[in-house]
């Protein structure tokens, strides 16, 4: 059985990895933009520089999104007990286990999926207790455990 603090740490590691990847890509794009030199092709210089700047801006947006996820995750207390499906809950259902936290997909080395409170499955299960059921994608889903 995987504990909520361990799942929380895996989510944190996932976000840190995304931030590091975005930072590295931004630096590479900046270096590419800085290394562009004037050529006899005229506009080729400006086009290459603009493409590198656009790439840097895209990666900056990815980093900002990851930092927002990090802030959302920081608001959750993995040690707090939950008796209903809500942010911070580890939910066992008839279709799998979900940690309602941030959108990180299946957490490495576990059978648990980290999902955002806004994810359709989290919305369908919101407020339910162990033993209750909801309909999700046309199927009945039973909440088996809530931690």
KEKE-3310 file (N, C-alpha, C; in steps of 0.2 Angstrom, whole numbers, plus 5000, padded with zeros to 4 digits):
npx = (5004:5003:5008:5000:5009:5020:5015:5013:5026:5031:5023:5028:5041:5039:5034:5045:5054:5048:5049:5063:5066:5059:5067:5080:5077:5073:5085:5093:5086:5088:5102:5103:5096:5105:5116:5114:5119:5122:5118:5121:5109:5100:5085:5085:5093:5085:5073:5077:5081:5069:5062:5069:5067:5053:5052:5058:5049:5038:5043:5045:5032:5028:5035:5030:5017:5020:5025:5014:5007:5015:5013:4999:5000:5008:4998:4991:4989:4997:4996:4984:4969:4956:4938:4929:4929:4940:4951:4967:4964:4966:4960:4952:4944:4932:4937:4951:4965:4966:4975:4969:4975:4987:4988:4996:4997:5000:5008:5025:5031:5020:5002:4994:4985:4988:4978:4970:4959:4950:4949:4939:4935:4938:4929:4917:4917:4918:4915:4910:4908:4917:4909:4899:4892:4895:4891:4902:4908:4897:4898:4895:4904:4911:4916:4928:4937:4943:4955)
npy = (4994:5011:5026:5042:5053:5048:5047:5060:5065:5059:5066:5079:5077:5074:5086:5094:5089:5092:5106:5108:5102:5112:5123:5120:5118:5132:5138:5132:5137:5151:5151:5147:5158:5168:5164:5165:5172:5186:5183:5182:5179:5188:5190:5178:5178:5185:5178:5165:5170:5174:5162:5155:5163:5162:5149:5149:5157:5148:5138:5145:5147:5134:5131:5140:5135:5123:5128:5133:5121:5116:5125:5123:5109:5111:5117:5106:5095:5080:5072:5074:5067:5060:5059:5060:5061:5073:5086:5081:5068:5051:5039:5024:5015:5005:5006:5009:5017:5033:5048:5063:5077:5084:5085:5072:5060:5042:5037:5035:5018:5014:5010:5020:5034:5051:5064:5080:5090:5095:5086:5075:5062:5065:5075:5068:5060:5068:5072:5060:5046:5031:5016:5022:5026:5032:5038:5037:5041:5033:5022:5013:5018:5012:5019:5013:5014:5029:5039)
npz = (5000:4996:5003:5006:5009:5002:4989:4987:4987:4975:4966:4968:4964:4950:4946:4948:4939:4927:4928:4928:4915:4907:4910:4905:4892:4889:4891:4881:4869:4871:4870:4857:4850:4853:4847:4833:4818:4807:4790:4772:4767:4771:4778:4784:4796:4805:4805:4811:4823:4828:4829:4838:4849:4850:4854:4866:4873:4873:4881:4893:4896:4899:4910:4919:4920:4926:4938:4944:4946:4956:4966:4969:4973:4985:4993:4998:5011:5014:5025:5031:5036:5025:5022:5012:4994:4989:4986:4989:4994:4994:4983:4982:4969:4960:4947:4948:4957:4964:4966:4972:4967:4958:4940:4935:4930:4929:4943:4945:4948:4955:4956:4956:4950:4948:4949:4944:4953:4945:4935:4925:4931:4944:4947:4945:4955:4966:4983:4987:4998:5005:4998:4991:4975:4958:4942:4928:4913:4907:4915:4930:4944:4959:4975:4984:4994:5004:5008)
capx = (5000:5007:5005:4999:5015:5025:5012:5014:5033:5031:5020:5033:5047:5036:5034:5052:5057:5045:5052:5070:5066:5058:5072:5085:5075:5073:5092:5095:5083:5091:5109:5102:5095:5111:5122:5112:5124:5120:5121:5120:5103:5096:5080:5086:5095:5079:5068:5080:5081:5062:5060:5072:5063:5046:5053:5060:5043:5034:5046:5043:5025:5027:5038:5025:5012:5023:5026:5007:5005:5019:5009:4993:5002:5010:4992:4988:4993:4996:4995:4977:4964:4950:4933:4926:4933:4941:4958:4971:4961:4968:4953:4951:4938:4931:4941:4958:4966:4967:4977:4967:4981:4988:4988:5003:4996:5001:5014:5031:5032:5013:4996:4990:4985:4987:4973:4968:4952:4946:4948:4932:4934:4938:4923:4911:4917:4918:4910:4907:4912:4917:4903:4895:4893:4894:4892:4907:4908:4892:4899:4895:4910:4910:4921:4929:4941:4945:4960)
capy = (5000:5017:5031:5048:5057:5045:5049:5068:5066:5057:5072:5084:5075:5074:5093:5097:5086:5097:5113:5107:5101:5118:5128:5118:5120:5139:5140:5130:5142:5157:5151:5147:5165:5172:5162:5167:5177:5188:5180:5185:5177:5193:5189:5172:5179:5188:5172:5161:5173:5174:5155:5153:5167:5159:5142:5151:5159:5142:5134:5149:5145:5127:5132:5144:5130:5118:5131:5133:5115:5116:5129:5119:5104:5114:5118:5100:5091:5073:5069:5075:5061:5062:5054:5061:5063:5080:5087:5078:5061:5045:5036:5017:5014:4999:5007:5011:5021:5040:5053:5069:5082:5088:5081:5069:5053:5036:5039:5030:5013:5013:5009:5026:5040:5058:5068:5086:5090:5097:5080:5072:5057:5068:5079:5063:5057:5073:5072:5054:5042:5024:5013:5026:5025:5038:5036:5040:5038:5028:5016:5014:5017:5012:5021:5007:5017:5036:5040)
capz = (5000:4995:5008:5003:5009:4997:4983:4987:4985:4968:4962:4968:4959:4943:4944:4948:4933:4922:4928:4925:4908:4904:4911:4901:4885:4888:4890:4874:4865:4872:4867:4849:4848:4854:4842:4826:4815:4801:4784:4766:4766:4773:4783:4788:4803:4809:4806:4815:4830:4831:4830:4845:4854:4851:4857:4873:4876:4874:4887:4899:4898:4902:4916:4923:4922:4931:4945:4946:4949:4962:4971:4970:4977:4991:4997:5000:5017:5013:5031:5033:5034:5021:5022:5006:4989:4988:4985:4995:4995:4990:4982:4979:4966:4956:4941:4950:4963:4962:4971:4969:4968:4952:4934:4934:4927:4933:4947:4944:4953:4958:4952:4957:4945:4951:4944:4946:4956:4939:4930:4924:4936:4951:4947:4945:4962:4972:4989:4989:5003:5003:4998:4987:4968:4953:4935:4925:4906:4906:4919:4937:4948:4966:4979:4989:5000:5004:5014)
cpx = (5004:5004:5004:5005:5020:5022:5013:5021:5034:5028:5025:5039:5045:5036:5041:5055:5054:5048:5059:5070:5064:5063:5078:5083:5075:5080:5095:5092:5086:5098:5108:5101:5101:5116:5120:5117:5121:5123:5119:5113:5098:5091:5081:5088:5089:5074:5071:5080:5074:5060:5063:5068:5056:5047:5054:5053:5038:5036:5045:5036:5024:5030:5033:5019:5014:5024:5019:5005:5009:5015:5003:4995:5004:5004:4989:4992:4992:4995:4988:4972:4958:4945:4928:4931:4934:4949:4962:4969:4965:4962:4954:4945:4938:4935:4949:4958:4968:4969:4974:4971:4982:4988:4995:5003:4998:5008:5019:5031:5025:5008:4991:4991:4984:4983:4971:4961:4947:4945:4941:4931:4934:4931:4917:4911:4917:4913:4908:4911:4912:4910:4898:4897:4892:4894:4897:4908:4903:4893:4898:4902:4909:4917:4922:4933:4942:4949:4962)
cpy = (5006:5022:5037:5052:5054:5047:5057:5069:5064:5063:5077:5083:5076:5082:5096:5095:5091:5104:5113:5106:5108:5123:5126:5120:5128:5141:5138:5135:5149:5157:5151:5154:5169:5171:5163:5173:5179:5184:5184:5183:5183:5192:5182:5173:5181:5182:5167:5163:5173:5167:5153:5157:5164:5152:5144:5153:5153:5138:5138:5148:5139:5127:5135:5139:5125:5121:5132:5127:5114:5119:5126:5113:5106:5115:5112:5097:5084:5069:5070:5069:5064:5056:5054:5062:5070:5080:5085:5071:5056:5040:5029:5016:5007:5000:5009:5015:5028:5044:5060:5075:5087:5083:5078:5062:5048:5038:5033:5025:5011:5011:5015:5031:5046:5062:5075:5086:5092:5091:5077:5067:5060:5072:5074:5060:5061:5072:5065:5051:5035:5021:5016:5025:5032:5035:5040:5037:5033:5022:5018:5013:5017:5014:5016:5010:5025:5037:5048)
cpz = (5000:4999:5004:5003:5003:4990:4982:4984:4978:4964:4962:4964:4952:4941:4944:4941:4927:4922:4926:4918:4904:4904:4906:4893:4884:4887:4883:4869:4865:4869:4859:4847:4848:4849:4835:4824:4809:4795:4778:4764:4768:4779:4787:4795:4808:4810:4811:4822:4833:4832:4837:4850:4856:4855:4865:4877:4878:4880:4893:4901:4901:4909:4921:4925:4927:4938:4948:4949:4955:4968:4973:4975:4984:4996:5000:5006:5016:5019:5034:5031:5030:5022:5016:5001:4988:4987:4991:4996:4991:4990:4979:4976:4962:4949:4942:4956:4960:4968:4969:4971:4962:4946:4933:4931:4932:4937:4947:4950:4957:4954:4953:4952:4949:4946:4948:4949:4950:4934:4930:4930:4943:4952:4948:4952:4968:4977:4991:4994:5001:5003:4993:4980:4964:4946:4931:4918:4904:4910:4926:4941:4955:4970:4984:4995:4999:5010:5014)
residu = (UNK:UNK:UNK:UNK:UNK:UNK:UNK:UNK:UNK:UNK:UNK:UNK:UNK:UNK:UNK:UNK:UNK:UNK:UNK:UNK:UNK:UNK:UNK:UNK:UNK:UNK:UNK:UNK:UNK:UNK:UNK:UNK:UNK:UNK:UNK:UNK:UNK:UNK:UNK:UNK:UNK:UNK:UNK:UNK:UNK:UNK:UNK:UNK:UNK:UNK:UNK:UNK:UNK:UNK:UNK:UNK:UNK:UNK:UNK:UNK:UNK:UNK:UNK:UNK:UNK:UNK:UNK:UNK:UNK:UNK:UNK:UNK:UNK:UNK:UNK:UNK:UNK:UNK:UNK:UNK:UNK:UNK:UNK:UNK:UNK:UNK:UNK:UNK:UNK:UNK:UNK:UNK:UNK:UNK:UNK:UNK:UNK:UNK:UNK:UNK:UNK:UNK:UNK:UNK:UNK:UNK:UNK:UNK:UNK:UNK:UNK:UNK:UNK:UNK:UNK:UNK:UNK:UNK:UNK:UNK:UNK:UNK:UNK:UNK:UNK:UNK:UNK:UNK:UNK:UNK:UNK:UNK:UNK:UNK:UNK:UNK:UNK:UNK:UNK:UNK:UNK:UNK:UNK:UNK:UNK:UNK:UNK)
# end
